[in-house]
Amino acid sequence: MLAVNYTNLRDNMKEYMDTVTDNYETMIVTRKNNKNVVMISEESYNNLMENVYVMGNKANYDWLMESKSQLENGKVQSHDLIEVSADE
C-alpha cells in the first residue's frame, strides 16, 4: 500500500494512477484533518465488490469453504477437456 499527499498526487496524477492500475496497488491519499481517501483500480474495486457479494451469502460461503476443504484434503479429480469446434 502506498501513501501520497494530495498536493503530490495532484502534481503527478497520471504517474500515480498508472501505478495503481498497472501494479494493482492501493494508494492512500492523505488530506488535512485526516480526511484521507483510498484509490484503487476499477478492476480491483469490481473484484472487491464481487467478493463482498459472494461471501455475503451464507450458502455461497459454505459451498466455497467446502470446496476449499476438499481441495486441501486431496479430494480432486482431473478430467480431459473436450474440444468443440465452432461448427457444432
GICOR-V157296 format. One record per residue. N is the residue number from 1. RES is the residue in one letter. PSI is psi in whole degrees, 0 to 359 (* if undefined). Layout:
# GICOR-V157296
N/RES/PSI
N/RES/PSI
This chain:
# GICOR-V157296
1/M/134
2/L/159
3/A/139
4/V/145
5/N/162
6/Y/316
7/T/314
8/N/320
9/L/312
10/R/318
11/D/339
12/N/38
13/M/310
14/K/313
15/E/314
16/Y/321
17/M/321
18/D/319
19/T/317
20/V/315
21/T/319
22/D/328
23/N/10
24/Y/41
25/E/153
26/T/135
27/M/130
28/I/126
29/V/112
30/T/140
31/R/169
32/K/154
33/N/27
34/N/32
35/K/61
36/N/158
37/V/147
38/V/133
39/M/126
40/I/162
41/S/161
42/E/321
43/E/316
44/S/320
45/Y/312
46/N/320
47/N/316
48/L/315
49/M/322
50/E/317
51/N/319
52/V/317
53/Y/310
54/V/314
55/M/343
56/G/347
57/N/116
58/K/320
59/A/316
60/N/315
61/Y/312
62/D/319
63/W/317
64/L/319
65/M/324
66/E/317
67/S/318
68/K/316
69/S/316
70/Q/317
71/L/313
72/E/331
73/N/10
74/G/14
75/K/71
76/V/158
77/Q/146
78/S/137
79/H/144
80/D/142
81/L/142
82/I/121
83/E/130
84/V/132
85/S/162
86/A/340
87/D/339
88/E/*
